[in-house]
Amino acid sequence: GIDELEAYDRDGRFLADDFGGSEPWLARFVDYWSGPGTWAELDDEARAPWLRSARKIFEEVRETALDDVPHQAYVEALGALPLLLLAGSESTLAGRRCCEVLARHWHPGPVELQVFADVGHMAPVLAPGEVAARIAMHLPTD
C-alpha cells in the first residue's frame, strides 16, 4: 500500500504551490482515487466542476498532508464521539486500510465501518442514496 500511496508524489511536486490545482494536478488526484485514466475519460462537462474547485481541493489536500497535529490529539478530542467510517470496496488500498485501522483502534467511542460494494473513493457521488441512507441511520433521532 505504501508504494500506491507515494505514487501520487512521484516527482515531488504534488504539494507544490505552483503545480497544485492545475489540470495535470487534478488528473493525478482523480486518477489516484478513482483509477488510472479516469480523468482522461471525463468529458468537458464532467471536468468543469473539478476545474472550478481545483485550487480549493489542492489547499485541502495540502493542509491534510502537512498537518502536524499528533494523531493522539484527535483521538483525545473526538474519541468519545460515535464514529462512522465510510469506504468503497474499490477505493485505494491506502484508503481502505486507513478506515480499517481507525475502526480497530479508535478509542473510547463506538465505531462503525461501512464498506460500500462496487464503488471507490467517490461513493458519495456514485452511490449518493446509499451513502445518505447510511449516514441518516448513524445520526441520533432524538
N, C-alpha and C positions, 0 to 999 in steps of 0.2 A: 503494500500500500504506500510506502514512503516514496518509491520511485514515481508512482502515479501522482502523488500529491506534489512532489517537487517539479514535475514536468511542466507545470504552468509557468514556472520561472526559469526555464531552461537557459535563457540568455541574461538573466539577472535584471531585466527591465520591467517586470510585471508591476512592481510598485513604484516605478519611476514616474515622477510628476509629468514629464514631457511625453510619456507614452500612454499613461493611464487615461482611460476614457476615449481613446482613439478607436476607429473602427477595427484595426488589427488587434487592439487590446480586447475589444468586445468579442471578436471572433475567438480569441484564445479562451476567454472566460466562458462563453457559451459552449464551446466545444469541450472544455474540461468537464463541465457539469452535465452536459447532455449528449456527449459522444462526439468523436471526431467527424467533421464535415457537417455538423448541424447548422452552423452559421451559414455555410455556403448554400444549404438547402432552403434557407428562408428567402422569401421574395421581399421586394421593397416595402410592401405594406406591413409585413411581419417584422421587418427590421426597424421600421420608423420609430416605434415607442422605445425600443432599446437605444437607438441613437439619440433620441431626445433626453434620455435618462443616463446616458453613458458616464458623464462626469460624476454624478451623484453615486452611481453604482461603484465606480472606482474609489471614490472617497470613503465609502462604507467598507469596501474590501480592504483598503489600505489601513483604515483605523482598526479594523478587526485583527489584521495580520500583525500590526505593530503594537497592539495592546500589551502593556507591560504589567497590568494588574495581576497579581498572583491568583491562580485558579482558586485557591482556598478562600480568597476574599469573596468570590462569587458564591461559593458553597455556603459560607457563613451568612452572607446577606440574603440569599434566596433559598437556602437548603430546606427550610421548614415549609415552603410553599409546595403545593402539588405541582408536579411537572409532567407535561405531556410532550413526548418526543415523537416527531413525525418523520418518517423516512420512506423513500421509494425503493422497491426491491431492485430497481435498475440504476440506482444512484451510484456514484463512485464508491470504491472500496473504502476510501478515507471517510467519506460522509457516513456510510453505514456503520463503520467501526466507531466513529465518534459517538453516534447515538447509542450503540451497544455499550460502550464504556460508561457513558453518562448514566444510562439506565442501571447499570450494575453497581456503580459507585456513588451515586448521588445520595447524600445523607443530610438530614434525617427525614426529609419529606417523602411522601409517596411518589412513585414514578410509574408512568405507563409509557410503553413503547409501542407505537402503531406503525407497522410497515405496510405500505400500500403496494399491492401486486401490479406488476407490469408498467410502472411509471418510475421515472428517475427523480432528480432533484427538483424538477419543476412540477411536482404533483399538485400544488395549489392552482396552477394554470391548466394542467392537463386533466385533472380529476377534481374540479372545484366542488362539486356536490358532495363527493365522498369526504373530502378534507373538511369542508364546512360542517357536515353532519358529525364528524368525529370530534371536532373542536366543541361543537354545541353540547355533545354528550359529556365533555370534560368540565364544562362551566357549571358553577353552582346554580341551582334553580331557586334558591330562597332569596 
